[in-house]
Amino acid sequence: MHLITRCVHHPEPPLAGFRSLSVPTYRASTIVFDNANDYYHRKERGPDGYSYGMNGTPTTRVLEQQISQLHSSAHTVVLPSGQAAIAAVILSVLNTGDHILIPDSVYPPVKNLCAHLASSMGITFDCYDPEDIDELTQLITDDTKLIWTESPGSATMEIQDIPAIVAVAHGRNIAVGCDNTWATPLLFRPIEHGVDYVVEAITKYIGGHSDILMGSVTVNTQPRYLQLKKTVGMLGYCVSPDECALALRGIETMALRVTHAGEVANRLSGKIRQRYPSVTVLNPSLPGAAGHTLWRRDFSGSSGVFSLVLRGSTPESLNDALSRLRVFAIGASWGGTHSLIAPMIVGNEVGSKNYRPDDIILRISVGLEAEEDLWQDIERIFSVD
Ligand SMILES: *Cc1c(COP(=O)(O)O)cnc(C)c1O
């Protein structure tokens, strides 16, 4: 063989006797076949088989299987972001003429998707109060094919009665999807409560370090899985194996991170409630909070995200207050090692009808810094000059 060819064709990796605790990053666009027949019949390898890099490599499969196992479910597909995962479910389930119900408290880009892209395809939607199952039931039409849930809701933290919603939906042959990003499979497993599609924004606790964007959809039936894979394939959605490897690294420490952040978040939010009574604390795991009874029934713990409602504060005064922060960073997303605060003006960014448009919501994500440093930062927000 010519040297030129030897440059292109590397030796086989000598794997005998080698074992590592980490999952290798298998990169590939092309998958090669032993012979022409195998190539002709590559589609017969099924949805988990390797036929083209778009459909994943062994690194992708390990991450998908690990998430499936955490959800006690059969199938998971990883996607380029949490929003992409939600979009994949919506586009997989709904056709022209169909109707979807989404909670007022939904992650705002989902409402945007329903109001624009889905709507342009002839898919209609209505928003329902996440805590009002009667309203939800009344909004169901003969065309409703999917009820979307998110518990707790983005920014406003409403807990939904998922088993009751599943009972209403399945009685009418409607699928239920649940955005489980806050809880992670460690604290709530919607599939065990009958939910058909579970989305995790891997970007948050699974990735865990504020440096990757990824999402997943977990389903428990083969027909739903096949339909989802078909939709994802047509859209050309795929995730790089390098990022899957980062998610696999993140998932190993997720239980410790989530448990710690949840405990600190509960102590901090309890202290805020006691010390600053004019601030409304939204955290379902605090006794007496809205949704606490349902949270106790269905969730096995709390993660590190909660919200504060500030009434009568102006964006200007809040800007001054947040400029005093030393540990918390200001920014969107959450679930990483760094604590974050996202200030939101309700009228601009929050769907819930329970707040005034000029209310300000601070969404707080507790990271892994010392609790005392975080508390001092919170005191800085509320200290009057
Ligand atoms: C962040 C988030 C998403 C979207 O995840 P991305 O990866 O940022 O697209 C979806 N749902 C919830 C509840 C989120 O917090």
The ligand as an SDF file (V2000), in Angstrom:
LIG
                    3D

 15 15  0  0  0  0  0  0  0  0999 V2000
  -34.4730   25.4740   29.5890 C   0  0  0  0  0  0  0  0  0  0  0  0
  -35.7730   24.8020   29.4870 C   0  0  0  0  0  0  0  0  0  0  0  0
  -36.2040   24.2770   28.2720 C   0  0  0  0  0  0  0  0  0  0  0  0
  -35.4170   24.4170   26.9990 C   0  0  0  0  0  0  0  0  0  0  0  0
  -34.1630   23.8740   27.0440 O   0  0  0  0  0  0  0  0  0  0  0  0
  -33.0420   24.3840   25.9970 P   0  0  0  0  0  0  0  0  0  0  0  0
  -32.0630   23.2870   25.9790 O   0  0  0  0  0  0  0  0  0  0  0  0
  -32.5200   25.6700   26.5530 O   0  0  0  0  0  0  0  0  0  0  0  0
  -33.7480   24.5730   24.6880 O   0  0  0  0  0  0  0  0  0  0  0  0
  -37.4140   23.6320   28.2460 C   0  0  0  0  0  0  0  0  0  0  0  0
  -38.1590   23.5130   29.3460 N   0  0  0  0  0  0  0  0  0  0  0  0
  -37.7790   24.0110   30.5310 C   0  0  0  0  0  0  0  0  0  0  0  0
  -38.6460   23.8220   31.7150 C   0  0  0  0  0  0  0  0  0  0  0  0
  -36.5890   24.6790   30.6420 C   0  0  0  0  0  0  0  0  0  0  0  0
  -36.2200   25.1930   31.8090 O   0  0  0  0  0  0  0  0  0  0  0  0
  1  2  1  0
  2  3  1  0
  2 14  2  0
  3  4  1  0
  3 10  2  0
  4  5  1  0
  5  6  1  0
  6  7  2  0
  6  8  1  0
  6  9  1  0
 10 11  1  0
 11 12  2  0
 12 13  1  0
 12 14  1  0
 14 15  1  0
M  END
$$$$
